[in-house]
């Protein structure tokens, strides 16, 4: 579904990603883990087009994303739930969800999707009329996820959904994601610092360090890998 | 009439006049609110966009010969409304060629979000428009007169012979202003276009992730803001003569109105403009006319000290 080949990207003249290749098959849960500054968010931004690539290719269902304007990409079925949530704080929760549903597919399925989002994340229904900026961090993360789901995406990209949340809330968000994935059969690409959880649930994992893929394999194998255990799992 | 009655009558008269002029100021402020309040673009040329709108309405009226087939009453208002799409196009073009280079996603990461560049750029545009208009149209005062400009409706007598008169041209202008604002408020509040404009202004990066063309949204808002202020200018011109430098007098009123109403609130900007109209007219009861603009700023400072977020301002954190 998503095929990234030999991608280099960065800011101004400074490359952050070097010759990076990542693949996501339809229906897969793929996790990308790695320390701060490894280029995980930059990778997502390059896919979405807010960071310009320097070389390589990004194909989504065979289509070259680099030829498309950033704002055209979500309409293909890519939902990007950005790092730090980035909700529209002066819009209500419901309006935030409506913005997700601006894509063609999102508009078509809106009534159905909204009902489904509310059943997964009931807190959004309770808060529907409230300004998103007034919510707690965990609730804002739900808004960001709900907003991504509202576009009826084929691929859901989640950038550190646990960032800045209390461990219990982060666990809750993770469980919700699992539930949503099971119900909707979504393809998910996850970037996460909570390495154990991220690899636990992944069909495939990548370990990113200083902009390069240093390890890849299925989740279980990576989790058992000595280097991963030492560096990230503290074992 | 007793002394008290005269005071009551002149107060009522000032309130009536203040509401009428306030509605037009309100419309003017709403135009700036689209650009400065919502999009956070500092535009010093807003008053001069209004001036261009006034001349556009004037030339639409005279060159198309509207009064000859629409009559002297309806003609001027049609001319004002015809100028609106023209100024929409003008605003669109100014944004496409100049403003986009100093706004939006390009400058989101810069210090001050590109405000320094906006300041200099729009100041430059203002100077070019003012002096360009001076060369093209000359310095003489012109106005868009209608027979209504010197006609009034008398309300009264009530309470032992009190009466208030309402200038008909201003009354019509105020009504048109209110209709436009209600329509605009509905568009911004309830339509997908309006919501996506607000989203693009709130968080441009996230808006892109939703599939909103942020550059186009900003351009739409800018053009809409230009057209609205220009329409207010045209409505004002049915009663006030104008000249190429008229923008300077009003750009300050507009910023005061937007800040009074609460930055980011379109309805707030309308009430801000209304408040300024009322203060301006009421001040003439006790103060000489020359001081009416000074009164506006005393009032402005008071509000800013007592309620810094403005009438309708929200303290919502912008991410």
HADDOCK unambig.tbl for C-alpha pairs under 7 A between the chains (distance, minus, plus):
assign (segid A and resid 48 and name CA) (segid B and resid 209 and name CA) 6.84 0.50 0.50
assign (segid A and resid 70 and name CA) (segid B and resid 208 and name CA) 6.58 0.50 0.50
assign (segid A and resid 71 and name CA) (segid B and resid 208 and name CA) 4.98 0.50 0.50
assign (segid A and resid 71 and name CA) (segid B and resid 209 and name CA) 6.72 0.50 0.50
assign (segid A and resid 71 and name CA) (segid B and resid 211 and name CA) 4.26 0.50 0.50
assign (segid A and resid 71 and name CA) (segid B and resid 212 and name CA) 5.56 0.50 0.50
assign (segid A and resid 71 and name CA) (segid B and resid 213 and name CA) 5.31 0.50 0.50
assign (segid A and resid 72 and name CA) (segid B and resid 211 and name CA) 5.82 0.50 0.50
assign (segid A and resid 73 and name CA) (segid B and resid 211 and name CA) 6.75 0.50 0.50
assign (segid A and resid 74 and name CA) (segid B and resid 209 and name CA) 6.38 0.50 0.50
assign (segid A and resid 74 and name CA) (segid B and resid 210 and name CA) 6.20 0.50 0.50
assign (segid A and resid 74 and name CA) (segid B and resid 211 and name CA) 5.07 0.50 0.50
assign (segid A and resid 75 and name CA) (segid B and resid 211 and name CA) 6.27 0.50 0.50
assign (segid A and resid 79 and name CA) (segid B and resid 209 and name CA) 6.98 0.50 0.50
assign (segid A and resid 80 and name CA) (segid B and resid 209 and name CA) 5.87 0.50 0.50
assign (segid A and resid 86 and name CA) (segid B and resid 206 and name CA) 6.15 0.50 0.50
assign (segid A and resid 86 and name CA) (segid B and resid 319 and name CA) 6.48 0.50 0.50
assign (segid A and resid 88 and name CA) (segid B and resid 199 and name CA) 6.07 0.50 0.50
assign (segid A and resid 88 and name CA) (segid B and resid 202 and name CA) 5.85 0.50 0.50
assign (segid A and resid 88 and name CA) (segid B and resid 203 and name CA) 6.09 0.50 0.50
assign (segid A and resid 89 and name CA) (segid B and resid 316 and name CA) 6.98 0.50 0.50
assign (segid A and resid 89 and name CA) (segid B and resid 317 and name CA) 6.91 0.50 0.50
assign (segid A and resid 89 and name CA) (segid B and resid 318 and name CA) 6.23 0.50 0.50
assign (segid A and resid 89 and name CA) (segid B and resid 319 and name CA) 6.94 0.50 0.50
assign (segid A and resid 90 and name CA) (segid B and resid 202 and name CA) 6.74 0.50 0.50
assign (segid A and resid 90 and name CA) (segid B and resid 316 and name CA) 6.62 0.50 0.50
assign (segid A and resid 99 and name CA) (segid B and resid 196 and name CA) 6.76 0.50 0.50
assign (segid A and resid 99 and name CA) (segid B and resid 210 and name CA) 6.42 0.50 0.50
assign (segid A and resid 100 and name CA) (segid B and resid 210 and name CA) 5.36 0.50 0.50
assign (segid A and resid 102 and name CA) (segid B and resid 210 and name CA) 6.91 0.50 0.50
assign (segid A and resid 103 and name CA) (segid B and resid 211 and name CA) 6.60 0.50 0.50
assign (segid A and resid 133 and name CA) (segid B and resid 316 and name CA) 6.01 0.50 0.50
assign (segid A and resid 133 and name CA) (segid B and resid 317 and name CA) 6.15 0.50 0.50
assign (segid A and resid 134 and name CA) (segid B and resid 316 and name CA) 6.91 0.50 0.50
